[in-house]
Amino acid sequence: MARTVGDKKLTFERTVRLKKQTEKLTMEVARLRGELVPLEEFKADVVRANLAVKARLLAIPARCVPRLFAAESPVILAAILQTEIRDALVDLSSGIGEEEEAL
């Protein structure tokens, strides 16, 4: 017996519905496993991290001005800045900057 256009359309619609149901269940399982987080929570975490980076980097000049002023050459200036920036980034990557933000 040949399938009619209506049968093919119904089969297609069922297939689409089953794919959507499967996707929804897959997402729900991932959420229950803790593999997904709400988008707003993720955005808030990114904003907090960005603020910590901004605060830590903006604090560098005030922290090293005396040493920069006393530096006798551009090479020493560059070394001081490089050390300060590297230390700030290492602290941030290990979570130290976030702890300071929370205080």
TITI-349416 format. One record per residue: residue in three letters; x, z negated, y negated of N, C-alpha, C in turn; residue number from 1. Coordinates in steps of 0.1 Angstrom, whole numbers, padded with zeros to 4 digits. Layout:
<sites>
SITE   r   n_X   n_Z   n_Y  ca_X  ca_Z  ca_Y   c_X   c_Z   c_Y   k
SITE ALA     X     Z     Y     X     Z     Y     X     Z     Y NUM
...
</sites>
This chain:
<sites>
SITE   r   n_X   n_Z   n_Y  ca_X  ca_Z  ca_Y   c_X   c_Z   c_Y   k
SITE MET  0008  0000  0012  0000  0000  0000  0009  0000 -0012   1
SITE ALA  0007  0009 -0021  0015  0011 -0034  0011  0000 -0044   2
SITE ARG  0021 -0005 -0051  0018 -0015 -0061  0013 -0008 -0074   3
SITE THR  0004 -0014 -0080 -0002 -0008 -0092  0006 -0013 -0104   4
SITE VAL  0004 -0007 -0115  0011 -0012 -0128  0007 -0026 -0131   5
SITE GLY -0005 -0030 -0128 -0009 -0044 -0130 -0002 -0054 -0121   6
SITE ASP  0000 -0050 -0109  0008 -0058 -0099  0022 -0060 -0104   7
SITE LYS  0028 -0049 -0109  0042 -0050 -0113  0043 -0058 -0126   8
SITE LYS  0033 -0057 -0135  0034 -0066 -0147  0032 -0080 -0143   9
SITE LEU  0023 -0083 -0134  0021 -0097 -0130  0034 -0103 -0123  10
SITE THR  0041 -0095 -0115  0053 -0099 -0108  0064 -0101 -0119  11
SITE PHE  0064 -0093 -0129  0074 -0094 -0140  0072 -0107 -0147  12
SITE GLU  0059 -0110 -0151  0055 -0122 -0158  0058 -0134 -0150  13
SITE ARG  0056 -0134 -0138  0059 -0146 -0129  0074 -0148 -0129  14
SITE THR  0082 -0137 -0128  0096 -0138 -0127  0101 -0144 -0140  15
SITE VAL  0096 -0140 -0152  0100 -0145 -0165  0097 -0160 -0166  16
SITE ARG  0085 -0164 -0161  0080 -0178 -0162  0089 -0186 -0153  17
SITE LEU  0093 -0181 -0141  0101 -0189 -0132  0115 -0191 -0138  18
SITE LYS  0121 -0180 -0144  0134 -0182 -0150  0134 -0192 -0162  19
SITE LYS  0123 -0192 -0169  0122 -0202 -0180  0121 -0216 -0175  20
SITE GLN  0113 -0218 -0164  0111 -0231 -0158  0125 -0236 -0152  21
SITE THR  0132 -0226 -0146  0145 -0230 -0140  0155 -0234 -0151  22
SITE GLU  0155 -0226 -0162  0163 -0230 -0174  0160 -0244 -0179  23
SITE LYS  0147 -0246 -0181  0142 -0259 -0186  0147 -0271 -0177  24
SITE LEU  0145 -0269 -0164  0149 -0279 -0154  0164 -0281 -0154  25
SITE THR  0171 -0270 -0155  0186 -0271 -0156  0190 -0279 -0168  26
SITE MET  0184 -0277 -0179  0188 -0284 -0191  0184 -0299 -0190  27
SITE GLU  0172 -0301 -0184  0168 -0315 -0183  0178 -0323 -0173  28
SITE VAL  0182 -0317 -0162  0191 -0323 -0153  0204 -0326 -0161  29
SITE ALA  0209 -0316 -0168  0222 -0318 -0176  0220 -0330 -0186  30
SITE ARG  0209 -0330 -0193  0206 -0341 -0202  0206 -0355 -0195  31
SITE LEU  0200 -0355 -0183  0199 -0368 -0176  0213 -0372 -0171  32
SITE ARG  0221 -0363 -0168  0235 -0366 -0164  0244 -0370 -0176  33
SITE GLY  0239 -0368 -0188  0247 -0371 -0199  0256 -0360 -0204  34
SITE GLU  0253 -0348 -0199  0261 -0336 -0202  0257 -0330 -0215  35
SITE LEU  0245 -0333 -0220  0240 -0328 -0233  0237 -0340 -0242  36
SITE VAL  0239 -0337 -0255  0235 -0347 -0265  0226 -0341 -0275  37
SITE PRO  0218 -0348 -0282  0209 -0342 -0292  0218 -0336 -0303  38
SITE LEU  0214 -0325 -0308  0221 -0317 -0318  0224 -0326 -0331  39
SITE GLU  0214 -0333 -0335  0215 -0342 -0347  0226 -0353 -0345  40
SITE GLU  0226 -0358 -0333  0237 -0368 -0330  0251 -0362 -0331  41
SITE PHE  0252 -0350 -0325  0265 -0343 -0325  0269 -0340 -0340  42
SITE LYS  0259 -0335 -0348  0262 -0332 -0362  0267 -0344 -0369  43
SITE ALA  0260 -0355 -0367  0264 -0368 -0374  0278 -0372 -0370  44
SITE ASP  0282 -0370 -0357  0295 -0374 -0352  0306 -0365 -0359  45
SITE VAL  0302 -0352 -0361  0312 -0342 -0367  0314 -0346 -0382  46
SITE VAL  0303 -0350 -0388  0304 -0354 -0403  0312 -0366 -0404  47
SITE ARG  0310 -0376 -0395  0318 -0388 -0396  0333 -0385 -0393  48
SITE ALA  0336 -0377 -0384  0350 -0373 -0381  0356 -0366 -0393  49
SITE ASN  0348 -0357 -0399  0353 -0350 -0411  0356 -0359 -0422  50
SITE LEU  0347 -0369 -0424  0349 -0379 -0435  0362 -0387 -0432  51
SITE ALA  0364 -0391 -0420  0376 -0399 -0416  0389 -0390 -0419  52
SITE VAL  0389 -0378 -0416  0400 -0369 -0418  0403 -0368 -0433  53
SITE LYS  0392 -0366 -0441  0393 -0364 -0455  0399 -0377 -0461  54
SITE ALA  0393 -0388 -0458  0398 -0401 -0463  0413 -0403 -0460  55
SITE ARG  0416 -0401 -0448  0430 -0403 -0443  0440 -0394 -0451  56
SITE LEU  0436 -0381 -0452  0445 -0372 -0459  0446 -0375 -0474  57
SITE LEU  0435 -0378 -0480  0435 -0381 -0494  0442 -0394 -0498  58
SITE ALA  0444 -0402 -0488  0452 -0415 -0490  0467 -0413 -0490  59
SITE ILE  0471 -0401 -0485  0486 -0399 -0484  0493 -0400 -0498  60
SITE PRO  0488 -0393 -0508  0496 -0393 -0521  0498 -0408 -0526  61
SITE ALA  0488 -0416 -0526  0489 -0429 -0531  0499 -0438 -0523  62
SITE ARG  0499 -0435 -0510  0507 -0443 -0501  0522 -0439 -0502  63
SITE CYS  0525 -0427 -0506  0539 -0423 -0506  0545 -0419 -0519  64
SITE VAL  0537 -0421 -0530  0542 -0418 -0544  0556 -0425 -0547  65
SITE PRO  0557 -0438 -0544  0570 -0444 -0547  0582 -0437 -0540  66
SITE ARG  0580 -0434 -0528  0591 -0427 -0520  0593 -0413 -0525  67
SITE LEU  0583 -0406 -0529  0584 -0393 -0534  0591 -0393 -0548  68
SITE PHE  0588 -0402 -0556  0594 -0403 -0569  0609 -0406 -0568  69
SITE ALA  0612 -0414 -0558  0627 -0418 -0556  0634 -0407 -0548  70
SITE ALA  0628 -0398 -0543  0635 -0387 -0535  0644 -0379 -0544  71
SITE GLU  0656 -0377 -0538  0666 -0370 -0546  0667 -0355 -0544  72
SITE SER  0659 -0350 -0534  0659 -0335 -0532  0646 -0330 -0527  73
SITE PRO  0643 -0317 -0528  0631 -0312 -0522  0631 -0313 -0507  74
SITE VAL  0642 -0313 -0501  0642 -0315 -0486  0637 -0329 -0482  75
SITE ILE  0641 -0339 -0490  0636 -0353 -0487  0621 -0354 -0490  76
SITE LEU  0617 -0347 -0501  0602 -0347 -0504  0595 -0341 -0493  77
SITE ALA  0599 -0330 -0488  0592 -0323 -0477  0592 -0332 -0464  78
SITE ALA  0603 -0338 -0461  0603 -0347 -0450  0594 -0359 -0451  79
SITE ILE  0593 -0365 -0463  0583 -0376 -0465  0569 -0371 -0463  80
SITE LEU  0566 -0360 -0469  0552 -0355 -0468  0549 -0351 -0453  81
SITE GLN  0558 -0344 -0447  0556 -0340 -0433  0554 -0352 -0424  82
SITE THR  0562 -0363 -0426  0560 -0375 -0418  0546 -0382 -0421  83
SITE GLU  0543 -0383 -0433  0530 -0389 -0437  0518 -0381 -0431  84
SITE ILE  0519 -0368 -0432  0508 -0359 -0427  0507 -0360 -0412  85
SITE ARG  0519 -0359 -0405  0519 -0361 -0391  0514 -0374 -0386  86
SITE ASP  0518 -0385 -0393  0513 -0398 -0389  0498 -0400 -0391  87
SITE ALA  0493 -0394 -0402  0478 -0394 -0404  0471 -0387 -0393  88
SITE LEU  0476 -0375 -0389  0469 -0367 -0379  0470 -0374 -0365  89
SITE VAL  0481 -0380 -0362  0483 -0387 -0350  0473 -0399 -0349  90
SITE ASP  0473 -0407 -0360  0463 -0418 -0361  0449 -0413 -0359  91
SITE LEU  0445 -0402 -0365  0432 -0397 -0364  0429 -0393 -0350  92
SITE SER  0438 -0386 -0344  0436 -0381 -0330  0435 -0392 -0320  93
SITE SER  0440 -0404 -0323  0440 -0415 -0314  0428 -0425 -0318  94
SITE GLY  0421 -0421 -0328  0409 -0429 -0332  0412 -0440 -0342  95
SITE ILE  0424 -0442 -0346  0427 -0452 -0356  0420 -0450 -0369  96
SITE GLY  0419 -0438 -0374  0412 -0435 -0386  0397 -0438 -0386  97
SITE GLU  0391 -0436 -0374  0377 -0439 -0372  0375 -0454 -0373  98
SITE GLU  0384 -0462 -0368  0382 -0476 -0368  0383 -0481 -0383  99
SITE GLU  0392 -0475 -0391  0393 -0479 -0405  0381 -0475 -0412 100
SITE GLU  0375 -0464 -0409  0362 -0459 -0416  0351 -0469 -0413 101
SITE ALA  0351 -0475 -0401  0340 -0484 -0397  0340 -0497 -0404 102
SITE LEU  0352 -0501 -0409  0354 -0514 -0415  0348 -0515 -0429 103
</sites>
